[in-house]
């Protein structure tokens, strides 16, 4: 009787384990076809991940896992939550503006991650995806240019910073400067009205 209960328990456990395995999403399968080059954009990327085989820039469940894994391999602590609906279509482009510009319709600041797919990239690889990390600083950039546009298909903006707000000390310094300029203008106006003051 004890062995029958043990067999039943092990069978139930095996069924539960199998159901968990089927319910879990497939693991990401990234294959690097060719090493990516961070200098193939202007400005240069800080780092890149890929070139990975295939078009990973889409909303399929397996490719979302692939995107998350590729982005996680870049330096820094940004972690994409996999919410494709936010990225598409607001931050997705499928054609280049002005021949070679990845323009997302907003200024990009600081740490910025862009993914792109190419049918054929500059070099030996074809049908690949790449993920770039840029540091665009506080001045920002309106776009990123591709030095070679061969085979470009689509691109996605995963994250970018926001324009830095000046520190309170900077605002105070600006106000002092404006006050000084205003005072100088008033003094000049007074001296122009009273010529005797201008020679004093």
C-alpha positions in Angstrom: 0.0 0.0 0.0 2.8 2.4 0.9 4.5 1.8 -2.5 1.2 2.5 -4.4 0.9 5.8 -2.6 4.5 6.6 -3.3 4.0 5.8 -7.0 0.9 8.0 -7.1 2.7 10.8 -5.4 5.6 10.6 -7.9 3.2 10.5 -10.8 1.3 13.6 -9.6 4.7 15.3 -9.1 5.7 14.4 -12.7 2.4 15.8 -14.1 2.8 19.0 -12.1 6.4 19.4 -13.3 5.4 18.8 -16.9 2.5 21.4 -16.7 4.9 24.0 -15.3 7.4 23.3 -18.1 4.6 23.8 -20.7 3.3 26.9 -19.0 6.7 28.6 -18.8 7.7 30.7 -21.8 10.4 29.3 -24.1 13.9 30.3 -23.2 15.5 32.9 -25.4 17.8 31.5 -28.1 20.3 34.2 -29.2 22.8 33.3 -31.8 25.6 35.8 -32.6 26.2 35.7 -36.3 28.9 38.3 -36.3 30.3 40.7 -33.7 28.7 44.2 -33.8 30.7 47.4 -34.2 29.7 50.3 -32.0 31.4 52.7 -34.4 28.9 52.1 -37.2 26.6 54.9 -36.0 27.1 58.6 -35.5 27.5 59.3 -32.6 29.3 56.1 -31.9 27.6 53.7 -29.5 29.2 53.1 -26.1 28.5 49.3 -26.5 26.5 47.0 -28.7 25.0 43.5 -28.5 24.7 41.2 -31.5 24.6 40.9 -34.4 22.0 38.2 -33.6 20.5 35.9 -36.2 17.1 36.9 -37.5 14.7 39.8 -36.9 14.3 40.0 -33.1 12.6 43.5 -33.3 9.0 42.3 -33.1 6.4 41.5 -30.5 6.4 37.7 -30.6 6.7 36.2 -27.1 10.0 34.4 -27.9 11.6 37.5 -29.5 10.5 39.6 -26.6 12.5 37.2 -24.4 15.4 37.5 -26.9 15.2 41.3 -26.7 15.2 41.3 -22.9 18.3 39.0 -22.9 20.2 41.1 -25.5 19.4 44.4 -23.6 20.4 42.8 -20.3 23.8 42.0 -21.8 24.6 45.7 -22.4 26.5 47.6 -19.6 24.4 49.4 -17.1 21.4 48.6 -15.0 18.5 49.2 -17.5 16.0 46.3 -17.6 13.3 46.4 -20.2 10.0 45.1 -18.9 9.0 43.4 -22.2 6.0 45.7 -22.8 6.0 45.7 -26.6 2.7 47.7 -26.7 4.5 50.8 -25.3 7.2 50.6 -27.9 5.0 50.0 -30.9 4.2 52.2 -32.7 5.2 55.3 -30.6 8.9 54.4 -30.4 9.3 52.3 -33.5 10.5 53.3 -37.0 10.3 51.3 -40.2 11.9 53.8 -42.6 14.9 56.1 -42.4 14.3 59.9 -42.5 16.7 61.9 -44.5 18.4 58.8 -45.9 20.2 57.5 -42.8 18.7 59.0 -39.6 17.0 57.0 -36.9 14.6 59.7 -35.8 12.1 58.9 -33.1 10.5 62.3 -33.1 12.0 63.3 -29.8 15.3 64.5 -28.4 17.4 61.6 -27.0 19.3 62.3 -23.7 21.8 60.4 -21.6 21.8 56.5 -21.6 19.8 55.5 -24.7 19.2 52.0 -26.0 18.1 51.4 -29.6 17.6 48.0 -31.3 17.6 47.6 -35.1 17.2 44.9 -37.7 19.0 44.7 -41.0 18.5 42.4 -44.0 22.2 42.9 -44.8 24.5 45.0 -42.7 27.8 46.5 -43.6 30.1 43.5 -43.5 29.5 39.7 -43.9 26.3 39.3 -41.8 22.8 39.2 -43.2 19.3 39.1 -41.6 20.5 40.2 -38.2 19.5 42.3 -35.2 21.7 44.6 -33.1 21.1 46.5 -29.8 23.1 49.7 -29.2 23.8 51.6 -25.9 24.5 55.3 -26.4 25.5 58.0 -23.9 24.1 61.2 -25.4 24.7 63.4 -22.4 22.7 66.4 -21.2 22.9 68.1 -24.6 21.1 65.2 -26.3 20.6 64.4 -29.9 17.6 64.7 -32.2 18.6 61.4 -34.0 21.2 58.8 -34.5 22.7 58.3 -37.9 23.6 55.0 -39.5 27.0 55.2 -41.3 25.9 52.3 -43.5 22.2 51.9 -44.3 22.5 48.6 -46.3 19.5 46.4 -45.5 17.9 48.5 -42.8 14.5 47.2 -41.9 13.2 48.6 -38.5 14.4 50.1 -35.2 13.0 50.5 -31.7 13.8 53.0 -29.0 13.8 51.1 -25.6 14.9 53.9 -23.3 16.3 57.4 -23.3 16.9 60.0 -20.6 15.2 63.3 -20.0 16.6 66.8 -20.3 18.3 67.7 -17.1 16.7 70.4 -15.0 19.1 73.1 -13.8 20.3 72.9 -10.2 18.9 75.5 -7.8 22.4 77.1 -7.6 22.3 77.5 -11.4 19.0 79.2 -11.2 20.2 81.5 -8.4 23.3 82.5 -10.5 21.1 83.2 -13.5 18.8 85.5 -11.4 21.8 87.4 -10.0 23.1 87.8 -13.6 19.7 89.1 -14.8 19.5 91.5 -11.8 23.0 92.9 -12.6 22.2 93.4 -16.3 18.9 95.1 -15.3 20.7 97.4 -12.9 23.3 98.3 -15.5 20.5 99.1 -18.0 18.7 101.3 -15.5 21.9 103.2 -14.6 22.6 103.8 -18.3 19.1 105.0 -18.9 19.3 107.4 -15.9 22.7 108.8 -17.2 21.2 109.3 -20.7 18.3 111.3 -19.3 20.7 113.5 -17.1 23.8 114.4 -19.1 25.4 116.0 -15.9 25.4 112.5 -14.3 27.3 111.0 -17.3 30.3 113.3 -16.7 30.3 112.9 -12.9 
